[in-house]
Structure formats: C-alpha cells, structure tokens
Amino acid sequence: MQVQRVLSRVDNGPLVIPLPESFHHHRVEVIVLTLEENEPEPIQRQPHPDIAGQVKIHSDILTSAPEQDWDLSR
C-alpha cells in the first residue's frame, strides 16, 4: 500500500490532486477531512541539551544482527 498525503485549501469547490505514476491503473480510496484552522503544528522533538550531540553511530545499526537472531514471531 502506498500513501499520498496532501494538505490543501479548497477555495471554489473542485480540488485536483496530482498522483505519482505508481498510482496509475490502480484503485484508490480518497478520504477528505476538514482541518481546524487553529490546529497547532506538530512539535518537533528535540533531545535534552545535556545529551544532544553525544551519540555517535560507528556502523550500520539496522543490519547489525541477522533477522533470525531477533527471535520475532511471524
């Protein structure tokens, strides 16, 4: 499943949403929601100043162990 999120203002009624080619020749579901005008922007998370910049990654942390070693149920 692919997701395309578009935030837009509707002024005159119709709204045209350009979609990437990967959506061509596929069925899609379109849900339109109104947003509150005074809805605050999401807060960008920041590390505590005491630890900001202290972590150094020396290698690829995502492939550090084979998947079978994680003992995940399938």
PDB file as gemmi writes it, atoms N, CA and C in Angstrom:
CRYST1    1.000    1.000    1.000  90.00  90.00  90.00 P 1                      
ATOM      1  N   MET A   1       0.846  -1.174   0.000  1.00  0.00           N  
ATOM      2  CA  MET A   1       0.000   0.000   0.000  1.00  0.00           C  
ATOM      3  C   MET A   1       0.890   1.234   0.000  1.00  0.00           C  
ATOM      4  N   GLN A   2       0.526   2.182  -0.802  1.00  0.00           N  
ATOM      5  CA  GLN A   2       1.235   3.455  -0.861  1.00  0.00           C  
ATOM      6  C   GLN A   2       0.324   4.543  -0.321  1.00  0.00           C  
ATOM      7  N   VAL A   3       0.910   5.568   0.233  1.00  0.00           N  
ATOM      8  CA  VAL A   3       0.135   6.667   0.810  1.00  0.00           C  
ATOM      9  C   VAL A   3       0.593   7.976   0.191  1.00  0.00           C  
ATOM     10  N   GLN A   4      -0.347   8.807  -0.128  1.00  0.00           N  
ATOM     11  CA  GLN A   4      -0.060  10.158  -0.619  1.00  0.00           C  
ATOM     12  C   GLN A   4      -0.892  11.098   0.239  1.00  0.00           C  
ATOM     13  N   ARG A   5      -0.264  11.937   1.027  1.00  0.00           N  
ATOM     14  CA  ARG A   5      -0.994  12.880   1.871  1.00  0.00           C  
ATOM     15  C   ARG A   5      -0.822  14.276   1.294  1.00  0.00           C  
ATOM     16  N   VAL A   6      -1.939  14.962   1.110  1.00  0.00           N  
ATOM     17  CA  VAL A   6      -1.922  16.309   0.553  1.00  0.00           C  
ATOM     18  C   VAL A   6      -2.740  17.199   1.467  1.00  0.00           C  
ATOM     19  N   LEU A   7      -2.149  18.298   1.923  1.00  0.00           N  
ATOM     20  CA  LEU A   7      -2.888  19.305   2.676  1.00  0.00           C  
ATOM     21  C   LEU A   7      -3.113  20.476   1.738  1.00  0.00           C  
ATOM     22  N   SER A   8      -4.362  20.874   1.587  1.00  0.00           N  
ATOM     23  CA  SER A   8      -4.688  21.916   0.626  1.00  0.00           C  
ATOM     24  C   SER A   8      -5.864  22.724   1.128  1.00  0.00           C  
ATOM     25  N   ARG A   9      -6.029  23.910   0.569  1.00  0.00           N  
ATOM     26  CA  ARG A   9      -7.179  24.758   0.888  1.00  0.00           C  
ATOM     27  C   ARG A   9      -8.135  24.700  -0.296  1.00  0.00           C  
ATOM     28  N   VAL A  10      -9.416  24.478   0.004  1.00  0.00           N  
ATOM     29  CA  VAL A  10     -10.442  24.447  -1.035  1.00  0.00           C  
ATOM     30  C   VAL A  10     -11.062  25.832  -1.101  1.00  0.00           C  
ATOM     31  N   ASP A  11     -10.952  26.487  -2.261  1.00  0.00           N  
ATOM     32  CA  ASP A  11     -11.491  27.833  -2.421  1.00  0.00           C  
ATOM     33  C   ASP A  11     -12.786  27.854  -3.226  1.00  0.00           C  
ATOM     34  N   ASN A  12     -12.851  27.095  -4.309  1.00  0.00           N  
ATOM     35  CA  ASN A  12     -14.013  27.170  -5.199  1.00  0.00           C  
ATOM     36  C   ASN A  12     -14.760  25.854  -5.342  1.00  0.00           C  
ATOM     37  N   GLY A  13     -14.402  24.832  -4.634  1.00  0.00           N  
ATOM     38  CA  GLY A  13     -15.103  23.551  -4.742  1.00  0.00           C  
ATOM     39  C   GLY A  13     -14.227  22.428  -5.251  1.00  0.00           C  
ATOM     40  N   PRO A  14     -13.855  22.418  -6.550  1.00  0.00           N  
ATOM     41  CA  PRO A  14     -13.058  21.300  -7.055  1.00  0.00           C  
ATOM     42  C   PRO A  14     -11.627  21.333  -6.513  1.00  0.00           C  
ATOM     43  N   LEU A  15     -11.068  20.161  -6.339  1.00  0.00           N  
ATOM     44  CA  LEU A  15      -9.684  20.037  -5.885  1.00  0.00           C  
ATOM     45  C   LEU A  15      -9.007  18.983  -6.755  1.00  0.00           C  
ATOM     46  N   VAL A  16      -7.904  19.333  -7.383  1.00  0.00           N  
ATOM     47  CA  VAL A  16      -7.155  18.403  -8.231  1.00  0.00           C  
ATOM     48  C   VAL A  16      -5.930  17.957  -7.452  1.00  0.00           C  
ATOM     49  N   ILE A  17      -5.746  16.642  -7.351  1.00  0.00           N  
ATOM     50  CA  ILE A  17      -4.615  16.083  -6.612  1.00  0.00           C  
ATOM     51  C   ILE A  17      -3.734  15.316  -7.594  1.00  0.00           C  
ATOM     52  N   PRO A  18      -2.544  15.823  -7.917  1.00  0.00           N  
ATOM     53  CA  PRO A  18      -1.647  15.073  -8.798  1.00  0.00           C  
ATOM     54  C   PRO A  18      -1.087  13.857  -8.055  1.00  0.00           C  
ATOM     55  N   LEU A  19      -1.089  12.718  -8.715  1.00  0.00           N  
ATOM     56  CA  LEU A  19      -0.596  11.481  -8.107  1.00  0.00           C  
ATOM     57  C   LEU A  19       0.599  10.963  -8.895  1.00  0.00           C  
ATOM     58  N   PRO A  20       1.535  10.287  -8.224  1.00  0.00           N  
ATOM     59  CA  PRO A  20       2.695   9.737  -8.927  1.00  0.00           C  
ATOM     60  C   PRO A  20       2.275   8.596  -9.861  1.00  0.00           C  
ATOM     61  N   GLU A  21       3.153   8.260 -10.791  1.00  0.00           N  
ATOM     62  CA  GLU A  21       2.853   7.210 -11.764  1.00  0.00           C  
ATOM     63  C   GLU A  21       2.574   5.869 -11.108  1.00  0.00           C  
ATOM     64  N   SER A  22       3.121   5.621  -9.935  1.00  0.00           N  
ATOM     65  CA  SER A  22       2.896   4.336  -9.265  1.00  0.00           C  
ATOM     66  C   SER A  22       1.428   4.133  -8.899  1.00  0.00           C  
ATOM     67  N   PHE A  23       0.628   5.181  -8.911  1.00  0.00           N  
ATOM     68  CA  PHE A  23      -0.796   5.072  -8.629  1.00  0.00           C  
ATOM     69  C   PHE A  23      -1.609   4.787  -9.896  1.00  0.00           C  
ATOM     70  N   HIS A  24      -1.016   4.979 -11.070  1.00  0.00           N  
ATOM     71  CA  HIS A  24      -1.747   4.798 -12.321  1.00  0.00           C  
ATOM     72  C   HIS A  24      -2.232   3.354 -12.434  1.00  0.00           C  
ATOM     73  N   HIS A  25      -3.446   3.175 -12.939  1.00  0.00           N  
ATOM     74  CA  HIS A  25      -4.063   1.869 -13.188  1.00  0.00           C  
ATOM     75  C   HIS A  25      -4.297   1.078 -11.902  1.00  0.00           C  
ATOM     76  N   HIS A  26      -4.490   1.756 -10.786  1.00  0.00           N  
ATOM     77  CA  HIS A  26      -4.822   1.118  -9.511  1.00  0.00           C  
ATOM     78  C   HIS A  26      -6.090   1.746  -8.952  1.00  0.00           C  
ATOM     79  N   ARG A  27      -6.820   0.988  -8.165  1.00  0.00           N  
ATOM     80  CA  ARG A  27      -7.950   1.557  -7.443  1.00  0.00           C  
ATOM     81  C   ARG A  27      -7.396   2.305  -6.238  1.00  0.00           C  
ATOM     82  N   VAL A  28      -7.990   3.442  -5.911  1.00  0.00           N  
ATOM     83  CA  VAL A  28      -7.549   4.231  -4.765  1.00  0.00           C  
ATOM     84  C   VAL A  28      -8.756   4.614  -3.919  1.00  0.00           C  
ATOM     85  N   GLU A  29      -8.517   4.879  -2.669  1.00  0.00           N  
ATOM     86  CA  GLU A  29      -9.543   5.381  -1.764  1.00  0.00           C  
ATOM     87  C   GLU A  29      -9.174   6.815  -1.418  1.00  0.00           C  
ATOM     88  N   VAL A  30     -10.120   7.717  -1.541  1.00  0.00           N  
ATOM     89  CA  VAL A  30      -9.886   9.126  -1.238  1.00  0.00           C  
ATOM     90  C   VAL A  30     -10.763   9.499  -0.054  1.00  0.00           C  
ATOM     91  N   ILE A  31     -10.158  10.015   1.001  1.00  0.00           N  
ATOM     92  CA  ILE A  31     -10.878  10.481   2.182  1.00  0.00           C  
ATOM     93  C   ILE A  31     -10.561  11.957   2.340  1.00  0.00           C  
ATOM     94  N   VAL A  32     -11.574  12.786   2.448  1.00  0.00           N  
ATOM     95  CA  VAL A  32     -11.378  14.229   2.587  1.00  0.00           C  
ATOM     96  C   VAL A  32     -11.867  14.639   3.967  1.00  0.00           C  
ATOM     97  N   LEU A  33     -10.997  15.257   4.749  1.00  0.00           N  
ATOM     98  CA  LEU A  33     -11.314  15.707   6.102  1.00  0.00           C  
ATOM     99  C   LEU A  33     -11.109  17.207   6.194  1.00  0.00           C  
ATOM    100  N   THR A  34     -11.973  17.889   6.927  1.00  0.00           N  
ATOM    101  CA  THR A  34     -11.725  19.303   7.194  1.00  0.00           C  
ATOM    102  C   THR A  34     -10.790  19.403   8.392  1.00  0.00           C  
ATOM    103  N   LEU A  35      -9.919  20.383   8.367  1.00  0.00           N  
ATOM    104  CA  LEU A  35      -8.972  20.600   9.457  1.00  0.00           C  
ATOM    105  C   LEU A  35      -9.379  21.844  10.225  1.00  0.00           C  
ATOM    106  N   GLU A  36      -9.120  21.828  11.499  1.00  0.00           N  
ATOM    107  CA  GLU A  36      -9.370  23.012  12.311  1.00  0.00           C  
ATOM    108  C   GLU A  36      -8.379  24.091  11.901  1.00  0.00           C  
ATOM    109  N   GLU A  37      -8.858  25.307  11.736  1.00  0.00           N  
ATOM    110  CA  GLU A  37      -7.990  26.407  11.307  1.00  0.00           C  
ATOM    111  C   GLU A  37      -6.903  26.718  12.328  1.00  0.00           C  
ATOM    112  N   ASN A  38      -7.213  26.597  13.598  1.00  0.00           N  
ATOM    113  CA  ASN A  38      -6.236  26.948  14.632  1.00  0.00           C  
ATOM    114  C   ASN A  38      -5.538  25.716  15.198  1.00  0.00           C  
ATOM    115  N   GLU A  39      -5.518  24.627  14.439  1.00  0.00           N  
ATOM    116  CA  GLU A  39      -4.842  23.420  14.891  1.00  0.00           C  
ATOM    117  C   GLU A  39      -3.333  23.675  14.914  1.00  0.00           C  
ATOM    118  N   PRO A  40      -2.684  23.456  16.053  1.00  0.00           N  
ATOM    119  CA  PRO A  40      -1.245  23.749  16.130  1.00  0.00           C  
ATOM    120  C   PRO A  40      -0.428  22.772  15.287  1.00  0.00           C  
ATOM    121  N   GLU A  41       0.695  23.242  14.815  1.00  0.00           N  
ATOM    122  CA  GLU A  41       1.621  22.397  14.076  1.00  0.00           C  
ATOM    123  C   GLU A  41       2.226  21.382  15.046  1.00  0.00           C  
ATOM    124  N   PRO A  42       2.548  20.170  14.567  1.00  0.00           N  
ATOM    125  CA  PRO A  42       3.178  19.197  15.452  1.00  0.00           C  
ATOM    126  C   PRO A  42       4.515  19.729  15.969  1.00  0.00           C  
ATOM    127  N   ILE A  43       4.804  19.450  17.214  1.00  0.00           N  
ATOM    128  CA  ILE A  43       6.036  19.932  17.843  1.00  0.00           C  
ATOM    129  C   ILE A  43       7.203  19.053  17.402  1.00  0.00           C  
ATOM    130  N   GLN A  44       8.263  19.683  16.933  1.00  0.00           N  
ATOM    131  CA  GLN A  44       9.474  18.966  16.554  1.00  0.00           C  
ATOM    132  C   GLN A  44      10.184  18.535  17.825  1.00  0.00           C  
ATOM    133  N   ARG A  45      10.386  17.235  17.976  1.00  0.00           N  
ATOM    134  CA  ARG A  45      11.040  16.730  19.181  1.00  0.00           C  
ATOM    135  C   ARG A  45      12.526  17.074  19.162  1.00  0.00           C  
ATOM    136  N   GLN A  46      13.048  17.437  20.317  1.00  0.00           N  
ATOM    137  CA  GLN A  46      14.451  17.803  20.468  1.00  0.00           C  
ATOM    138  C   GLN A  46      15.045  16.999  21.618  1.00  0.00           C  
ATOM    139  N   PRO A  47      16.290  16.536  21.483  1.00  0.00           N  
ATOM    140  CA  PRO A  47      16.916  15.855  22.617  1.00  0.00           C  
ATOM    141  C   PRO A  47      17.226  16.855  23.731  1.00  0.00           C  
ATOM    142  N   HIS A  48      17.313  16.352  24.941  1.00  0.00           N  
ATOM    143  CA  HIS A  48      17.674  17.202  26.073  1.00  0.00           C  
ATOM    144  C   HIS A  48      19.054  17.804  25.805  1.00  0.00           C  
ATOM    145  N   PRO A  49      19.260  19.078  26.135  1.00  0.00           N  
ATOM    146  CA  PRO A  49      20.551  19.727  25.852  1.00  0.00           C  
ATOM    147  C   PRO A  49      21.756  18.997  26.445  1.00  0.00           C  
ATOM    148  N   ASP A  50      21.575  18.284  27.566  1.00  0.00           N  
ATOM    149  CA  ASP A  50      22.699  17.574  28.185  1.00  0.00           C  
ATOM    150  C   ASP A  50      23.194  16.401  27.335  1.00  0.00           C  
ATOM    151  N   ILE A  51      22.320  15.836  26.491  1.00  0.00           N  
ATOM    152  CA  ILE A  51      22.741  14.680  25.692  1.00  0.00           C  
ATOM    153  C   ILE A  51      22.785  14.970  24.194  1.00  0.00           C  
ATOM    154  N   ALA A  52      22.351  16.138  23.776  1.00  0.00           N  
ATOM    155  CA  ALA A  52      22.336  16.470  22.348  1.00  0.00           C  
ATOM    156  C   ALA A  52      23.746  16.406  21.775  1.00  0.00           C  
ATOM    157  N   GLY A  53      23.922  15.668  20.695  1.00  0.00           N  
ATOM    158  CA  GLY A  53      25.211  15.559  20.020  1.00  0.00           C  
ATOM    159  C   GLY A  53      26.185  14.603  20.669  1.00  0.00           C  
ATOM    160  N   GLN A  54      25.780  13.861  21.695  1.00  0.00           N  
ATOM    161  CA  GLN A  54      26.691  12.973  22.408  1.00  0.00           C  
ATOM    162  C   GLN A  54      26.779  11.572  21.801  1.00  0.00           C  
ATOM    163  N   VAL A  55      25.765  11.154  21.040  1.00  0.00           N  
ATOM    164  CA  VAL A  55      25.742   9.803  20.491  1.00  0.00           C  
ATOM    165  C   VAL A  55      26.413   9.799  19.126  1.00  0.00           C  
ATOM    166  N   LYS A  56      27.320   8.854  18.931  1.00  0.00           N  
ATOM    167  CA  LYS A  56      27.983   8.697  17.648  1.00  0.00           C  
ATOM    168  C   LYS A  56      27.732   7.282  17.154  1.00  0.00           C  
ATOM    169  N   ILE A  57      27.244   7.153  15.926  1.00  0.00           N  
ATOM    170  CA  ILE A  57      26.988   5.848  15.333  1.00  0.00           C  
ATOM    171  C   ILE A  57      28.190   5.502  14.466  1.00  0.00           C  
ATOM    172  N   HIS A  58      28.824   4.374  14.768  1.00  0.00           N  
ATOM    173  CA  HIS A  58      30.050   3.994  14.080  1.00  0.00           C  
ATOM    174  C   HIS A  58      29.826   2.996  12.950  1.00  0.00           C  
ATOM    175  N   SER A  59      28.643   2.386  12.895  1.00  0.00           N  
ATOM    176  CA  SER A  59      28.373   1.428  11.824  1.00  0.00           C  
ATOM    177  C   SER A  59      26.874   1.360  11.574  1.00  0.00           C  
ATOM    178  N   ASP A  60      26.472   0.482  10.692  1.00  0.00           N  
ATOM    179  CA  ASP A  60      25.067   0.314  10.341  1.00  0.00           C  
ATOM    180  C   ASP A  60      24.349  -0.380  11.495  1.00  0.00           C  
ATOM    181  N   ILE A  61      23.487   0.338  12.187  1.00  0.00           N  
ATOM    182  CA  ILE A  61      22.816  -0.234  13.360  1.00  0.00           C  
ATOM    183  C   ILE A  61      21.584  -1.058  12.983  1.00  0.00           C  
ATOM    184  N   LEU A  62      21.082  -0.924  11.768  1.00  0.00           N  
ATOM    185  CA  LEU A  62      19.873  -1.651  11.390  1.00  0.00           C  
ATOM    186  C   LEU A  62      20.153  -3.078  10.948  1.00  0.00           C  
ATOM    187  N   THR A  63      21.309  -3.336  10.407  1.00  0.00           N  
ATOM    188  CA  THR A  63      21.636  -4.692   9.965  1.00  0.00           C  
ATOM    189  C   THR A  63      22.750  -5.278  10.822  1.00  0.00           C  
ATOM    190  N   SER A  64      22.801  -4.907  12.088  1.00  0.00           N  
ATOM    191  CA  SER A  64      23.885  -5.360  12.957  1.00  0.00           C  
ATOM    192  C   SER A  64      23.750  -6.822  13.350  1.00  0.00           C  
ATOM    193  N   ALA A  65      22.537  -7.376  13.338  1.00  0.00           N  
ATOM    194  CA  ALA A  65      22.316  -8.778  13.684  1.00  0.00           C  
ATOM    195  C   ALA A  65      21.381  -9.387  12.647  1.00  0.00           C  
ATOM    196  N   PRO A  66      21.599 -10.655  12.310  1.00  0.00           N  
ATOM    197  CA  PRO A  66      20.691 -11.303  11.361  1.00  0.00           C  
ATOM    198  C   PRO A  66      19.262 -11.318  11.905  1.00  0.00           C  
ATOM    199  N   GLU A  67      18.289 -11.278  11.004  1.00  0.00           N  
ATOM    200  CA  GLU A  67      16.882 -11.208  11.406  1.00  0.00           C  
ATOM    201  C   GLU A  67      16.478 -12.393  12.281  1.00  0.00           C  
ATOM    202  N   GLN A  68      17.011 -13.584  12.022  1.00  0.00           N  
ATOM    203  CA  GLN A  68      16.632 -14.749  12.820  1.00  0.00           C  
ATOM    204  C   GLN A  68      17.117 -14.636  14.267  1.00  0.00           C  
ATOM    205  N   ASP A  69      18.119 -13.827  14.544  1.00  0.00           N  
ATOM    206  CA  ASP A  69      18.600 -13.636  15.914  1.00  0.00           C  
ATOM    207  C   ASP A  69      17.677 -12.759  16.748  1.00  0.00           C  
ATOM    208  N   TRP A  70      16.744 -12.076  16.123  1.00  0.00           N  
ATOM    209  CA  TRP A  70      15.837 -11.198  16.864  1.00  0.00           C  
ATOM    210  C   TRP A  70      14.720 -11.987  17.539  1.00  0.00           C  
ATOM    211  N   ASP A  71      14.536 -13.246  17.208  1.00  0.00           N  
ATOM    212  CA  ASP A  71      13.529 -14.115  17.822  1.00  0.00           C  
ATOM    213  C   ASP A  71      12.131 -13.502  17.732  1.00  0.00           C  
ATOM    214  N   LEU A  72      11.782 -13.033  16.532  1.00  0.00           N  
ATOM    215  CA  LEU A  72      10.463 -12.448  16.306  1.00  0.00           C  
ATOM    216  C   LEU A  72       9.514 -13.515  15.794  1.00  0.00           C  
ATOM    217  N   SER A  73       8.303 -13.544  16.343  1.00  0.00           N  
ATOM    218  CA  SER A  73       7.308 -14.487  15.834  1.00  0.00           C  
ATOM    219  C   SER A  73       6.764 -13.970  14.514  1.00  0.00           C  
ATOM    220  N   ARG A  74       6.465 -14.860  13.613  1.00  0.00           N  
ATOM    221  CA  ARG A  74       5.971 -14.452  12.289  1.00  0.00           C  
ATOM    222  C   ARG A  74       4.505 -14.714  12.183  1.00  0.00           C  
TER     223      ARG A  74                                                      
END                                                                             
